[in-house]
Amino acid sequence: MEKQKLVQLYPDRLSWISTHLAGPHKYSQFIYEISAKGENASSIRFTGLHLEYEKANLSKADAKSLASKLCKEDSEAWKLLAKAMKKELCK
């Protein structure tokens, strides 16, 4: 599956916005903001609008279930990225 995204970078605010331009989630948009948490730590704030065109008429329960699933998948992806970054920094 090919995805096209527009990524807008805001280095002065330590943030970026990713917008899907094509594919099954067209116009879905995700905002990431990094903030310092002490001298050697940080946190990331994530805000997302995930569009599911094939599932336009979800019940509230199904929408909540989908949101939980997507949140877990995104969290796992960030954990993998953090692990790779730690490995790279420890070389």
C-alpha contacts under 8 A as a table, 3 or more apart, distances in Angstrom:
res1	aa1	res2	aa2	distance
1	M	23	G	7.95
2	E	23	G	6.99
3	K	20	H	7.14
3	K	21	L	7.65
3	K	22	A	6.06
3	K	23	G	5.60
4	Q	20	H	5.92
4	Q	21	L	5.31
4	Q	22	A	5.35
4	Q	23	G	7.19
5	K	18	S	6.42
5	K	19	T	5.36
5	K	20	H	4.40
5	K	21	L	5.24
5	K	22	A	7.34
6	L	17	I	7.98
6	L	18	S	5.72
6	L	19	T	5.14
6	L	20	H	6.49
6	L	21	L	6.70
7	V	16	W	6.81
7	V	17	I	5.57
7	V	18	S	4.44
7	V	19	T	6.40
8	Q	16	W	5.45
8	Q	17	I	5.12
8	Q	18	S	6.51
9	L	15	S	6.39
9	L	16	W	4.46
9	L	17	I	6.69
10	Y	13	R	5.51
10	Y	14	L	6.00
10	Y	15	S	5.16
10	Y	16	W	5.56
11	P	14	L	4.66
11	P	15	S	6.21
11	P	16	W	7.80
12	D	15	S	7.86
13	R	33	E	7.56
14	L	33	E	5.99
14	L	34	I	5.46
14	L	35	S	7.36
15	S	31	I	7.39
15	S	32	Y	5.40
15	S	33	E	4.30
15	S	34	I	6.13
16	W	31	I	6.01
16	W	32	Y	5.45
16	W	33	E	6.79
17	I	29	Q	7.06
17	I	30	F	5.66
17	I	31	I	4.54
17	I	32	Y	6.37
18	S	29	Q	5.68
18	S	30	F	5.18
18	S	31	I	6.52
19	T	26	K	8.00
19	T	27	Y	6.00
19	T	28	S	5.81
19	T	29	Q	4.39
19	T	30	F	6.47
20	H	23	G	7.41
20	H	25	H	6.51
20	H	26	K	5.05
20	H	27	Y	5.06
20	H	28	S	5.42
20	H	29	Q	6.45
21	L	26	K	5.30
21	L	27	Y	5.82
22	A	25	H	7.10
22	A	26	K	4.81
22	A	27	Y	7.53
23	G	26	K	5.44
24	P	52	E	7.20
24	P	53	Y	7.06
25	H	28	S	5.60
25	H	50	H	6.89
25	H	51	L	5.35
25	H	52	E	5.96
25	H	53	Y	7.12
26	K	51	L	7.12
27	Y	51	L	7.15
28	S	48	G	7.63
28	S	49	L	5.39
28	S	50	H	4.78
28	S	51	L	5.29
29	Q	48	G	5.83
29	Q	49	L	5.18
29	Q	50	H	6.61
30	F	46	F	7.14
30	F	47	T	5.79
30	F	48	G	4.31
30	F	49	L	6.24
30	F	50	H	7.90
31	I	45	R	7.96
31	I	46	F	5.72
31	I	47	T	5.10
31	I	48	G	6.22
32	Y	44	I	6.56
32	Y	45	R	5.71
32	Y	46	F	4.82
32	Y	47	T	6.70
33	E	44	I	5.48
33	E	45	R	5.04
33	E	46	F	6.62
34	I	42	S	6.74
34	I	43	S	5.69
34	I	44	I	4.42
34	I	45	R	6.33
35	S	42	S	5.55
35	S	43	S	5.49
35	S	44	I	6.39
35	S	45	R	7.96
36	A	39	E	7.39
36	A	41	A	6.20
36	A	42	S	4.33
36	A	43	S	6.51
37	K	40	N	7.36
37	K	41	A	5.02
37	K	42	S	4.62
37	K	43	S	6.59
38	G	41	A	5.60
38	G	42	S	7.21
52	E	55	K	5.35
52	E	56	A	6.34
53	Y	56	A	5.34
55	K	58	L	5.94
58	L	61	A	7.87
58	L	62	D	5.69
58	L	63	A	5.73
59	S	62	D	5.13
59	S	63	A	6.07
60	K	63	A	5.07
60	K	64	K	6.08
61	A	64	K	5.10
61	A	65	S	6.15
62	D	65	S	4.96
62	D	66	L	6.09
63	A	66	L	5.07
63	A	67	A	6.10
64	K	67	A	5.06
64	K	68	S	6.22
65	S	68	S	5.15
65	S	69	K	6.22
66	L	69	K	5.04
66	L	70	L	6.13
67	A	70	L	5.17
67	A	71	C	6.04
68	S	71	C	5.07
68	S	72	K	6.17
69	K	72	K	5.22
69	K	73	E	6.22
70	L	73	E	5.06
70	L	74	D	6.05
71	C	74	D	5.17
71	C	75	S	6.05
72	K	75	S	5.05
72	K	76	E	6.17
73	E	76	E	5.18
73	E	77	A	6.28
74	D	77	A	5.06
74	D	78	W	6.32
75	S	78	W	5.16
75	S	79	K	6.27
76	E	79	K	5.02
76	E	80	L	6.34
77	A	80	L	5.19
77	A	81	L	6.32
78	W	81	L	4.95
78	W	82	A	6.07
79	K	82	A	5.05
79	K	83	K	6.14
80	L	83	K	5.07
80	L	84	A	6.21
81	L	84	A	5.09
81	L	85	M	6.08
82	A	85	M	5.03
82	A	86	K	6.09
83	K	86	K	5.16
83	K	87	K	6.22
84	A	87	K	5.07
84	A	88	E	6.17
85	M	88	E	5.02
85	M	89	L	6.13
86	K	89	L	5.12
86	K	90	C	6.17
87	K	90	C	5.24
87	K	91	K	6.67
88	E	91	K	5.61
